[in-house]
Amino acid sequence: MMTLAQIRDWLKTQVDCPHWYIGKIDGSKDTCIGIYGRPTPDRVKPTIGGMENRSYALKAVSILVHWGKNANLAEQKAQEVYVALIGRSNFKVGNTRIVMVDMRNCEPVAIGTDENGVYEYVIDAYFFYERGES
C-alpha cells in the first residue's frame, strides 16, 4: 500500500520547499506544501478473481501549495509542483513502481488566500502503482 508520506518524501526530491506536511499544514508557515488523501474514485472496476488478482492500485491525492503573499511567486511554485508530476510514468517512489500519474486538472487550481493572506493552490492527482511492491 502506498502512503502519503511516501509521496511527500518523493516530492521533496523534486521540488524545493522548506516545510512539508501530510494531512494538515502548519498555517503559521508562509511557505509550505501539504499532501492530503482523497476518496478513491468509483472508476476502479472490480477484478475477475477478486482484489488479490489486481496488478495495480490507486492513490488519490490533493497537494496544497501554501506559498507566501505574492500571487506570482505562489503560482510559479504551484506550476513547479505540477510540472514535477504531469506526464510521469514508470518510476519509483520508495520501493513502489508508479505506473502513471493522472492529473485531474489541466493546471493547478487557485483557491485564493487563507485568513493570513497567503496564496494557495491545489493540485489533484491519481497515482497508479503496482500492488505488492511497497
C-alpha positions in Angstrom: 0.0 0.0 0.0 1.3 3.4 -0.9 1.2 6.1 1.7 1.0 9.9 1.7 4.4 10.0 3.5 6.0 8.1 0.6 4.6 10.6 -1.9 5.7 13.5 0.3 9.2 12.1 0.6 9.5 11.6 -3.2 8.2 15.1 -3.9 10.8 16.5 -1.6 13.4 15.3 -4.1 11.6 17.0 -7.0 10.5 20.4 -5.5 12.4 22.8 -3.2 10.2 23.6 -0.2 11.2 24.5 3.5 8.2 22.7 5.1 6.3 19.6 4.0 3.2 18.1 5.7 0.7 15.3 5.3 -2.9 15.6 6.5 -2.6 19.1 7.7 -0.3 22.1 7.2 1.0 24.5 9.8 -0.8 27.7 8.7 1.7 29.8 10.5 4.3 29.0 7.9 4.2 31.3 4.9 5.7 28.7 2.5 4.8 25.0 2.8 3.3 22.1 0.9 0.7 19.7 2.2 -0.2 16.3 0.9 -3.8 15.1 1.6 -5.6 11.8 0.8 -8.7 11.9 -1.4 -11.5 9.4 -1.8 -10.7 6.8 -4.4 -12.9 7.2 -7.5 -15.6 4.7 -8.4 -14.0 4.2 -11.8 -11.7 1.5 -10.4 -13.6 -1.6 -11.5 -13.6 -5.0 -9.7 -11.1 -7.5 -11.0 -12.2 -11.0 -12.1 -11.0 -13.3 -9.3 -11.0 -10.5 -6.6 -8.7 -7.8 -5.5 -5.8 -10.2 -4.9 -5.6 -10.6 -8.7 -5.4 -6.9 -9.4 -2.0 -5.9 -10.6 -2.2 -2.2 -9.7 -3.8 0.1 -7.1 -4.7 3.8 -7.0 -3.7 6.5 -4.5 -5.8 9.7 -4.9 -4.1 12.8 -3.5 -4.6 16.6 -3.3 -1.5 18.7 -3.0 -1.9 22.1 -1.3 0.7 24.7 -2.2 0.6 27.4 0.5 3.0 29.9 -0.8 3.5 33.5 0.5 1.7 36.8 -0.1 3.0 37.3 -3.6 0.4 35.9 -6.1 3.0 35.5 -8.9 5.5 33.5 -6.7 2.7 31.3 -5.4 1.6 30.5 -9.0 5.2 29.8 -10.0 5.6 27.3 -7.1 2.3 25.6 -7.9 3.4 25.2 -11.6 6.7 23.8 -10.4 4.9 21.1 -8.4 2.5 20.4 -11.3 5.4 20.0 -13.8 7.1 17.6 -11.5 4.0 15.3 -11.8 2.5 15.8 -15.2 3.3 13.0 -17.7 5.3 11.0 -15.2 5.2 7.2 -15.6 7.2 4.1 -14.9 9.2 5.5 -11.9 9.8 4.5 -8.3 8.5 6.2 -5.1 10.5 4.3 -2.5 10.2 0.7 -3.4 6.9 1.1 -5.2 6.8 1.4 -9.0 4.4 4.1 -10.2 2.7 3.0 -13.4 1.5 6.6 -14.1 0.3 9.8 -12.6 -3.0 11.1 -13.8 -3.5 14.8 -13.3 -7.1 15.7 -12.5 -6.9 19.3 -13.8 -5.1 20.9 -16.7 -3.2 23.2 -14.3 -3.0 24.0 -10.5 -6.3 25.4 -9.2 -6.1 28.7 -7.4 -8.2 28.7 -4.3 -7.4 32.2 -3.1 -5.8 33.2 0.2 -6.1 31.9 3.7 -7.0 34.1 6.6 -3.5 35.4 6.8 -3.3 36.4 3.1 -1.2 33.5 2.0 -1.9 32.4 -1.6 -2.9 28.7 -2.0 -3.2 26.4 -5.0 -4.5 22.8 -5.2 -3.2 20.0 -7.4 -5.2 16.8 -7.6 -3.6 13.6 -9.0 -4.1 9.9 -9.1 -1.0 7.7 -8.6 -1.5 4.3 -10.2 1.0 1.9 -8.7 1.9 -1.8 -8.8 0.5 -3.7 -5.9 2.6 -5.8 -3.6 5.9 -3.8 -4.1 5.6 -1.3 -1.3 
